Amino acid sequence: MPPPVLAPVAPQAIAPEAVPTGPGGKVTVAMLLPLTGPSGQLGEAMLDAAQMALFDLASDQVELVTGDTKGTAEGASAAAQQAIGQGAQIIFGPLLAGEVGAVKPIAQSAHVPVIAFSTDATLAGGGVYLMGFLPSEEVARVTAYAHAQGHNRFAVLAPSTPYGQVAADAVKAAVAAAGATVSRVEFYDPGLGSMATAVKAFAAEGVDYDALFLPEGGARLKVLAPQLPYFKIDPDQVKFLGTGLWDDPGLGTEPSLDGGWYAAPDPQSRAAFEQRFAQLYRHAAPRLATLGYDAMALAAVLAKAPQGADFSDAAITSANGFSGLDGIFRFRANGLVQRGLAVLEVQHNGDGIIDPAPQSFQSLNY
């Protein structure tokens, strides 16, 4: 059975336990985001997207309260306490791992669930659910596809960052699940101005793999990628694989990445949203803005449960899941999100889908 779209949800997707509504039948939902500080621009865009969702769904049952985490643990703690004091029955956000860690014990004490936008899996559980794009999910999806296409020996060249380590561990787990082999895992200093030294050392050990994971993105990936063929790691012989950091239209201009694969939500699903966002706010929607929209749409769905607003664990972890701008998703009992992802190929004229995203969790095979 396909999951319900984020609009009034199918009754079987909702558990019977309900949360009492406030005066006038409203439920209070909090969204905690860094509205000031280094991540303030992103936080504001995510909040704008959330407001779009409320308008689209005409949800007069949801009262939204917002809190500025300021991008710090202290700011997040204060924002959470204020939101709970205002009667918040569920918290969406924060965005950064340190913020989520600060909010978690406060929300637990108040028995208020948290659906955060972080990707730090260590924070999940105990009433905290992670809605962010998890590298483990992306790696599992593209690994399963690559293995099905005949790739059996994988390698990883990753930055020596927490994200790089998580991605490398995810590759090991996904490759083992596929019955394939990890030939090598190497890390490099992400602060290097030139990647030549790191790639030269990696290439010097030989090419004993037919697929290479590069869990890097943005400007650093564009610096790294051209070094690979220069040092005889031929993309015609080795399939370059990425994570969701490759979900960036600018990467198609780098010839060495042309033909590389990565897993991400189907970009066609969010195209109309991105167009509307740009028209409303006069700037392009950052990639994570869809999380703000889908979070508030999810709040509206749970608020419209047949027997009253339901923010229980059973409702949040509905096996049918939900379908939003970024495709189908559901939360596992351990607090981690599971998404139906497409596999995309980097192409000069715009990345193309080479394996569509599943439309239901029954057809998920990774």
C-alpha positions, 0 to 999 in steps of 0.5 A: 500500500502506498504511503499517504501524501502529506495532506489529510492522511489515511486513517490506517496510518495513524494510531488511535492514541490522540493528543488533546487539542488546545483552545479552539481545537488547535494544536501547538507546534514548535519549529526551532531553527537558527534564524541568526548566526552563521546558519541564519539564512538557511534557517530563515529559508526553512521557516519560509518553506514551513509557512508555505506548507501551512498556507497550502494545507490551510491548516487552521488546526495548527498554531506554529511557534518559532524559536531562534536557536542562534546556531548554538547549544545554549540558544537551542536550549533556551528556544526549547524551554520557551516553546514548551512553555508556550504549550508546544506538543511537538518540536520540529528542529533544530538543524545542527547536531549540537543544538539537537543534543541540547534540546533532547533532554529538555524535550524528554523531560516534558514528554514532547517528541522532537523531529530534528533536521540533523543527520547525526545518527547518535542523537536518534531515539528516546523521543528524537527522530531524525528527518535529515538526509542520512548518508547511510541511506544514500550510500545503501541505495547507490551501493545496491544499484551499483552492485546490481550493475556488476560493480563488486570491488569498492573503495572510499576516498573521504575527508577526515571529518565526522561526515567522511567517517560516517559515510565510510562506515556506511559504505562498509556496511552497505557493501557487506550487505550486498555481498561485495568487497571493500578494497580500500578506505583512505582519508584526506585532510579537508583543509588542503588547498590542493588535493593533488598530494592526497590523490597521488598517494591514493592512486600510488597504491594501485586501482584494485576496485571498480567503484570509488565513493567520494563523500564530498561536495561543493567546491572541494569535490570540484577540486578533488575530482579532476585529480583522479583521472590525472593520476590514472584513476580512469572514470571510464574504468572506475565508477565514481559514486557520491552521497547526497552532497552530489545533489548539486546542479553545479557538479555537471560542469566538472567533466571527470564527474560526468557519468557518476552516480549518487542517490537522492530524492527525485528532483522532479518531485520538488521542482514546482515547490522550488519555482514557487519559493523563488517567486515568493521570496526572490531567491532560490530555495536552498536544498534543505528548504524542503525539510521545512515544508515537509515537516510542517505538512507532517504536523498538519497531517498528524493534527488531522488524525480521525480521533484528534491530533496524534503525535504519539510514537505509534503515529510518527512511526507509521509503517505506511510512512508519508509522501512529501516533496522529497518522496516517501519517508517513514521513521523507524522505532530507533528514530532514524528516517528511511527514505525512498531514494532515486539513483541519479547520474551526473550529466552535463545538461542536468542530472538524470534519473537512472533508477526511479525512487520507489513509490511504496516501502513494500518495493524498497530493496535496500 
